[in-house]
Amino acid sequence: MFKKIINGFIDQPLLTSLFVTDFLILLFHKPPFLFSLAMLGALIAMCMYFGQKLALFKV
């Protein structure tokens, strides 16, 4: 399962870097409220995309 996740992240380097950057900014900084809402929406959209793309629990 971890190998599938790592391979999925390696296959999409731009989205992975955006995902990690967005997550770390929201985790360690306090951006303005509206900007943080937009970043949270983008983070949720990327999570849903990666979840659909990886399909971890599909047999």
N, C-alpha and C positions, 0 to 999 in steps of 0.2 A: 504494500500500500504506500509506504514512504517513497519507494522507488518511482511509483507512478506519479506521485505529487511532485517530486524533484524533476522528473522528466517533463511534466507539464509546465513547470516554471521555466525550465531551460528552453522549451520550445517557444515560449512567449516572452522574450527578454524585455521588451518595452513595457508590456503590461505588468510584469513582475517588478520592474524598477519603480513604476508608478505606484503599485500597490504597497511596496515596502516603504517608499518615501511618504506616501499619504498616511499610512499607519503610524510611522514614527513621528511625523509632525503632529498628528492628533494625540499621540500618547505623551510626548515630552514637551510640547509647546501649548500655549493658549492663544489660538488664533481668534480673531473677531467672530462673533456669534454667527452671522450670516455666512461667512466664509467657512466656518467649521461645519455648518449644516450642508453646504455644497460638497465639502470634502467627505463628509460622512455618507452622503448620497452616492458619491463616486466610489467610495470604498465598498458600499453594499452592492453596487452594480458590478464591480470587479469580482466580488465574492460569488455573486450569482453566476457570472460568466465562467469563472474557474470551476465552480461546482458543476455546471452543465457540461463543460468541456472535459473534465476529468472523469465524471460518472464513477466514483469510487465504489459504490455499492451495487453497481449493475453486474449481474452474473453473466 
